Amino acid sequence: MASNEADSLEDDEHTDDSALETEAEVTCPHCGETLSLTLDAGGGRVQEYVEDCEVCCRPWRVRVWYHAGGAADVELQPLE
C-alpha cells in the first residue's frame, strides 16, 4: 500500500461517526428515478448490501465508501 493510501485510511479511522453522511441522492439503474437513500453510518467505512428500488421494486447492489471528513461515495449496480 502506498504511503498516501495508508495515511488516508488512518485519517478515515479517526473520523467521528457522527460526522458521516447519512443520506445520498441516487438514480435507480433500472427505471432512472432519482431517490434519497438513507445510509447507515454505523455499518462501517466500507459497506455492500442489496436494496430494492422504492419505485420499480427491482434490486440493486449498493456499495458505500466513507472518506475522511465524512463524505460518502455511493455506487449502485443493477441485479437481475
Secondary structure as UniProt FT lines:
FT   HELIX           3..13
FT   HELIX           17..19
FT   STRAND          23..27
FT   TURN            29..31
FT   STRAND          34..38
FT   HELIX           41..43
FT   STRAND          46..52
FT   TURN            54..56
FT   STRAND          59..66
FT   TURN            68..69
FT   STRAND          72..78
//
